[in-house]
Amino acid sequence: MDSTPRRSLSVPAIKRKHVEFVSPDGQDKIAKLRDRAGEEIPTYAKVMTDCLLKTMKQMSEIHQCFN
């Protein structure tokens, strides 16, 4: 017996968008996606994207120190 939960046909599938994180405008793309989604984003996803944005900012600052 398959115990995998199935999505109800009345609920539309979530459309996922690919974001190139290594691009210079990756932070802007992530922020725009979060703003457009509004309250639909689960709390864990907000925490993960916050951490990702902070890490990207820190990496950018470190990279600028070496250039």
C-alpha positions as CSV (number, residue, x, y, z in Angstrom):
1,M,0.0,0.0,0.0
2,D,1.3,3.4,-1.0
3,S,1.4,5.8,2.0
4,T,2.4,8.8,0.0
5,P,-0.1,11.6,0.6
6,R,-1.8,12.9,-2.5
7,R,-2.6,16.5,-3.4
8,S,-6.3,17.2,-3.8
9,L,-7.1,17.9,-7.5
10,S,-9.1,21.0,-6.3
11,V,-5.9,22.5,-4.9
12,P,-3.6,24.0,-7.6
13,A,0.0,22.8,-7.7
14,I,2.7,25.2,-6.5
15,K,4.6,26.7,-9.3
16,R,8.3,26.7,-8.5
17,K,10.7,29.3,-10.0
18,H,14.4,28.7,-10.4
19,V,16.6,31.5,-9.1
20,E,20.2,31.7,-10.0
21,F,21.7,32.4,-6.5
22,V,25.2,33.1,-7.8
23,S,24.1,36.0,-10.0
24,P,24.6,39.5,-8.8
25,D,20.9,40.2,-8.7
26,G,20.1,36.9,-6.9
27,Q,19.2,38.7,-3.7
28,D,16.8,41.0,-5.4
29,K,15.1,38.0,-7.1
30,I,14.7,36.2,-3.8
31,A,13.3,39.3,-2.1
32,K,10.8,39.9,-5.0
33,L,9.6,36.3,-4.9
34,R,9.0,36.5,-1.1
35,D,7.2,39.8,-1.5
36,R,4.9,38.5,-4.2
37,A,4.1,35.3,-2.3
38,G,3.1,37.2,0.8
39,E,1.5,35.1,3.5
40,E,1.6,31.9,1.3
41,I,5.2,31.2,2.3
42,P,5.5,28.9,5.2
43,T,7.5,30.2,8.2
44,Y,10.3,27.7,7.7
45,A,10.8,29.0,4.1
46,K,10.9,32.6,5.4
47,V,13.6,31.6,7.9
48,M,15.6,29.8,5.3
49,T,15.4,32.6,2.8
50,D,16.4,35.1,5.5
51,C,19.4,33.1,6.3
52,L,20.3,32.7,2.7
53,L,20.1,36.4,2.1
54,K,22.2,37.2,5.1
55,T,24.8,34.6,4.0
56,M,24.9,36.0,0.5
57,K,25.4,39.5,1.8
58,Q,28.2,38.3,4.1
59,M,29.9,36.5,1.2
60,S,29.6,39.5,-1.0
61,E,31.2,41.7,1.7
62,I,34.1,39.2,2.2
63,H,34.6,39.0,-1.6
64,Q,34.9,42.8,-1.8
65,C,37.5,42.8,1.0
66,F,39.8,40.6,-1.2
67,N,39.4,42.6,-4.4
